[in-house]
Amino acid sequence: MPTYMIKLKPTATDDDIKAVKDKAVSNGGTITHEYKLIKGFAVEMPEQVTSMSFVEEHPHVEHVELDQTIKI
């Protein structure tokens, strides 16, 4: 299952973060990590989820990125 990193805007409140997490979980996701240095979290999504627009469209989400290995 693919994992996505969700970064929220610095102005996002705890309630905003919870709302985004709840949206991801209600779409079949599992929260795998909560970041402490930035407002954000990692979520593992089922293979059949082909779009993260339900999270990307949230007004407090700054960035959504597929977690992947980068080779140099």
LOTI-90731 format. One line per field, with one value per residue (C-alpha): x, y, z. Coordinates in steps of 0.02 Angstrom, whole numbers, padded with zeros to 5 digits, always signed. Example, Ala and Ser with C-alpha at 12.3 -4.5 7.8 and 13.67 -1.06 7.14 Angstrom:
<pts>
east +00615, +00684 .
north -00225, -00053 .
up +00390, +00357 .
</pts>
This chain:
<pts>
east +00000, +00070, +00112, +00083, +00161, +00036, +00104, -00015, +00003, +00087, -00078, -00171, -00244, -00252, -00435, -00385, -00254, -00379, -00506, -00379, -00327, -00509, -00539, -00391, -00447, -00627, -00559, -00472, -00306, -00201, -00098, +00080, +00177, +00147, +00283, +00340, +00449, +00316, +00128, +00098, +00081, +00107, -00040, -00042, -00183, -00261, -00201, -00373, -00359, -00289, -00312, -00280, -00390, -00502, -00352, -00267, -00424, -00430, -00392, -00260, -00160, -00001, +00071, +00037, +00177, +00196, +00331, +00461, +00646, +00755, +00913, +01062 .
north +00000, +00171, +00295, +00482, +00624, +00759, +00931, +01058, +01247, +01325, +01408, +01242, +01211, +01044, +01032, +01063, +00925, +00806, +00844, +00802, +00642, +00592, +00621, +00509, +00372, +00380, +00347, +00188, +00259, +00213, +00348, +00278, +00427, +00599, +00727, +00836, +00967, +01010, +01001, +00841, +00654, +00500, +00394, +00225, +00214, +00062, +00026, +00066, +00248, +00332, +00513, +00608, +00754, +00728, +00783, +00902, +01008, +01041, +01227, +01192, +01063, +01136, +00984, +00799, +00688, +00503, +00432, +00349, +00307, +00430, +00368, +00475 .
up +00000, -00044, +00092, +00073, +00172, +00214, +00263, +00335, +00334, +00486, +00530, +00543, +00716, +00806, +00752, +00570, +00580, +00659, +00521, +00384, +00475, +00496, +00309, +00264, +00384, +00322, +00147, +00204, +00263, +00414, +00500, +00512, +00579, +00653, +00622, +00766, +00680, +00551, +00554, +00461, +00458, +00349, +00295, +00211, +00083, -00002, -00180, -00252, -00195, -00351, -00299, -00139, -00193, -00042, +00064, -00059, -00071, +00116, +00144, +00278, +00177, +00104, +00015, -00019, -00082, -00116, -00001, -00110, -00118, -00211, -00295, -00343 .
</pts>
